[in-house]
Amino acid sequence: MSSVQDAGPASNLFTSYNTKNAAKPAAEDPQDRFLKLLVTQMKNQDPLNPLDNAQVTTQLAQISTVNGIEKLNATLQGMASGITAGQSLQAANMIGHAVLVPGSALQLAGGGGVFGVDLAQPADNVKVTIYDSAGQAVRVMDLGAQVAGPLTSQWDGMSDNGTPVADGNYTMSVSALRGDQKVDAQTLAFGTVQGVSQGSRGIQLNVGGVGSASLADVKQIF
């Protein structure tokens, strides 16, 4: 008749588990559940074909793996919370500052308006067209050759025929060429950060005259 093998690494498993279980009557964590399954398995093993040391050692190693994953998840959640808190503080510090963010809105006030353009590549010819509330083009501004990246420009409030236009809300579009190839470009709207909110889309800036924008949308701060 075969004899029952020494459990080796699990020799004190029952005592360790019972002590821990008595000290933690609360809901079991994954490690507790794993131990409970292993203890139950050992209690109900066939005396003529018991678990060998290799099996027990492997399952104990799995307990450490499960515990390590839980600790890693907790660490990542803590890091994510810290990043969110840092972003909230950064966003709050921007209240009252003017920014350039992607958008087509252009506000003309006091005979002047600020806007920007973001170029994916250098361009030989960049043009910005400004439209009134009726969608009619009132000014085409030739910005000439520009390097890649965001750039800031100003509109003097003059139309193409040399007369001033009324203050108010306008829109704009941009076209850019490098040789005869089109360059990806987007207009940047200018506005002042008036508030900060946090929702399903993360931290959002309330930019006056533009709308909501994320921190990643900010191309320039003034």
N, C-alpha and C positions, 0 to 999 in steps of 0.2 A: 504494500500500500504506500502510495506517495505521501510524504510528509508536507505540512504546510510550510512554505518558505518564509523566512524573516522579511518583514516589510521594509527593512532598511530605512530609507529616507522618510518613510511614513510611520516609523515606530512610535512617535509621539503625536501623530496627527489627530487622533481622537481627543486626547487631552487638550491640545492646542485649540482645536475647533470648539470643543465644549466650553472652554474658558472664554474664548472670544465671543461665542454666541450668547453666553450669560451676561457678558459685559455690554453687549450691544443688542438689546431687545428690539431696537427700531427696525425699520425696513431693511432687508438685506441688500448689500451692494453686490456688484458682479463677482467680486472675489469670494464673498460669503456663499453665494449661490454655487459657485464652482466647487468650493470645499465641501458643501453639503452633498453635491452629486458624487464627488469622489469618495466621501465617507460612506454614503449609502451603497456605492458600488463595492467597496471593500467589505462592508458588513454582510453583503449578500453574495459574496464570491463563493465559488465551489471549492470546498476544502481539498478536493482531490486535484483541482486545477487552479491554484491561486494566482493572483497577480504577481508577476515577477518584478524585480527591482527596476528594470528598464522601463516597464509600463508606468510604474508609480512616479519615477523620476521625470519621465516625459510629461505626465499630467501636472506635476508640481511646477514644471517649467512653464506650462501653459497658464497656470495661475499668475505667475509673475508677468507674463506677456499681457494678460487681460488687465492687470493692475497698472502696468506701464502705460497702456493705451488710455485708461481712464485719467491718469495723471497728465498725459500729454494733452488730452482734450481740455482738461481744466486749465492747463497753462495757456493753450491757444485762446480759450475764452477770455482769460485775464488779459492777454495781450490785445485782443480785439477791443475789449472795454477801454483799455488804456489809450489805444489809437483813437477811438471815438471821442474820448474825453479831450485828448489833445487837439483834435480837429474842431471840436466845439469851442475851445478856448481861442484857437486861431481865427475861427470864423467870427466870434464875438469881437475880437480886436479889430476887425475890418469895418465894423459899423462906423459910418461917417466918412469912410474913404471912397474915392471914386475908383472905378474899375472898368476894364475892357473885357467883355464877354461875348461869345458868339451871338449874333443877332443882327437884324436888319433895321432896327429902329434908329432914328436920328432926330435928336431934338435941337431945334434952332431957338436960341434965346439971346436977346441983346445983340442980334446980328451976327452970332457965331455959333458954330456947332462942332463938337469933337467926335471923331469916329476912328476906327482902325480897320486894318486888313491883315489877315493871316495867310501867308503864302507857303505852300508845301515845298516849293523849289524857287530858286532865283528866277526872276522874270525880266524880260527886256521892255515890256510895255504893260503897265497896270492902269486900268481905268475904272473909276467909280461913278455910277449913274445915280442921281438923287431924284426921287419922285415925290410929288405932292400927295395930298390925301385922296385926290381923284385918280391917282396912278399915272399922272402925266409927268414925263421927264422934265425937270426944270434946270438941271445942271449936269454936265458930264465933266468930271475932273480927271485930268491926265496926270498920273503920279510918276510917269516915266519908268525907268529901270529901278528895280528894288531887289534886295537880298531876300533869302528865305526867312520865314518867321514872322512874328507880329510886328506891325509898324503903326504908328499913330499919325493922324493928319487932322487938319481943320478945314471947315467950310466957312467962308466969309459971308454966307447968306446971299450971295449974288447969283442971279440966274445966268444962263448962257448969253442972253442979250444985254447983259451988263446992268440990269436993274435989280434992286434989292427985293427980296421976297419977305413975306410976313413971318414973324416968329410962329413956331408951332411944331407939330409932329410931322416928320417926313420918314420915308423909307429909302433904302439904297440897295444896290447890287454891285458886284465887282466882276470884271473880266481881266484875265492875265494871260499873256503869251510869252513863250520863250522861242524865238524864231517864229515858225508857223505852228508850233505845238501849244495846245492849251495847258495852262498850269492850274492845278487845283488851288482854289483860293476861297476864303469866306470873309464876310464882313464882320466887324466887331463893333458892338454897340457900347456907348459910354453912359455910365450912370453911377449913382451913389448908393452904397449899401445902406439900407434903412433898417434891416432887421435880419434875424437868423431863425430858422425853424428846423426841426428834425422830424422826419416821417419815414414812410416806406422807401423813399428814394434817398434816404440818408440826410446829411446836413445840407440845407439849401439856404442860399443868400437871397434876400428880397432886394433886388436892384431897382431903384426908382426909374420909371419910364421904360424898363426893359422886361421885368418879370423875375421869375425864379432862375437861379443858376447855382450849380454845384461849385465846390472849391476847385475841382479839376478844370472847370470852364474858365477860370480867371486867367487871362493872358497877361494883364498888366495891372498894377496897383499904383494909384497916385496919392 
